[in-house]
Amino acid sequence: MSRAKKWVQYFLSHRLVTMELINKIDEAHYDYKPTPTSMTAKQLATHMLFSFYNFANTAKHGDPALFRQKIEDPETNLAKLAETYTEKTKQLLESMSDDDFDRTLDLTAIFGTQMSAAQFLQLAMDHEIHHKGQLFVYVRGMGHTDLPLFVKRG
């Protein structure tokens, strides 16, 4: 199995759960935040979706400037954004060659170090998992109790 295929499976094992959680957020709860200093539910969800896309875009093209790209999407429905950016991110990962994963990215201006694209994508997964845990707290705070397992297998 190619590295790209393995990465897509790994990504989707977590992203599909993120999408389930996002689908539980009604528009009336987009401004919900568990504490006064927290991001709103909408901010957290879009941060997750856009960040992983930027990680993958940077890894694919080897251009650190892409990581700081600000995404302005006119879509306001979180479930639709999740579908769109999951598919876009999946396509980027699928398009990577095995050599792309070994490419060294100069991320010293952003993270203070250089790393391979594979290591950079692992940071993206760590970021996704971290915020997915927060999203569980948000959705519980909205009153949802029927929640998915933290990862999808198979």
N, C-alpha and C positions, 0 to 999 in steps of 0.2 A: 504494500500500500504506500502511495506517495506521501511525502511529508505534508503536502497541501491537503490531501484527503484526511489525514490524521488530525490536522489542525481544524479543519471544518467540523469534524465530529466532536472534537474537544470544545470548540466554540459553541456549537449548537447544544451540547449537553448542559451548558449553563444558560445560554441565551434563551432557549425555549422556556426555561423556568422564569427568567426575567420577563419574557413576553406574557406568560400566564399571570404574573403579578401585575404587570402594567394593564392587562385586560380587566383587572378587578377595580381599577381606579376610574370611578365615574367622573364626568366633567365637573360635577359639583364639588369634587374633592381635589381638583387640580391644585388648589391653593393650600391644601392641608400641609401642615408641618408639625412634627411631634414636639418640637421645642421652639421658642422664639428665634433662636439663632440657626435653626436648620434650614436647608433648602426646602422649597415647596415640593410637593410630589411631582409636579410637572418639571420643575428645574432638575430634580434628581434623575427622573426618567430620561429627559433629553440629554443631560450630561452623560449618562451611561451610553446611550445610543450613539451620540455624536463622537464621544471620546474613542470608543473602540473602532469606529469607522476611521478616525484620524490616525490611530495607531496602525491599523492595517494598511491604510493608504501610504503612510510613511514607510512601513516595512516593505511593501510591494515596490515602491518607486525609489527608495533609497534617499529621499529628500526630506530632511528634518523640518524644513519650512512648512511642509504639509501638516505637521503635527499641530501647529498653531493656527491652522486655517479655521476661521470662524464660519460655522454653518448657519445659514439663515434659510429655514425651510418654511414656506407659507402654510404647510399643513398644521392644523391645530389639534387634531385627534391623536392622542398618544398611541392608541392601538395601531392606527395606520402608520404613524412614524416608526413604530417598532417593527412592523412588517417591512417597510421600505428600507430602513437602515440595517436590518438583519440581512436582508437579501443583498444589499450593496456590499456589506462587509463580507458576506459569504462569497460573493463573486470575486472580490479582491483576493481572499485567501485561496480560492480555487485556482486563480490565475498565477499563483506563485510557483516558480520552479524550485527544485531542491536547492539549486545554487542561490536563489534569492534568499533562502532562510539563513545561509551562511554569510551573506553580505554584511560587512561591518558598517554600522551607522555611526556617524560622528554626531553624538548628542550632547557634546560637552557644554554647549550654550544653554541647553534645557535641563539636563540631568547631571551634568558635570563629568560625563564619562562617554566612552565609546562602547558599543555592544553589538552583537550580531542581531539580525532581524528576528531570529528565533527567540533570543533573550528579550527583545523589545516586545514581541507578541506575548511572552509570558508575563511581562509587566501589565499588558493589557488585560490578560485573564485575571491576574491578581486584583486589578482595579475593578473589573466586572464583578468578581466574587465578593469583594469588600462592599461595594455599593448594593449588590443584590441582597446581602444581609440586612442592610439598612432598609431596603425596599420591603422586606418582610415585616419589619417593625412598623413602617408606615401603613401597610395594608391591614395589619392587625389593629392598629390604632383607628382605622376607618370602620372597624367592626367585623372584618372578615375573619372567619375561623376555619373555613375549608380551604386549606393552603396546600400547594404542591410540595413534594420532597425537594430538597435543595439542588438536586441534580437529576437529569433525565438520562437513563441508560437504555441502550437497545433500540 
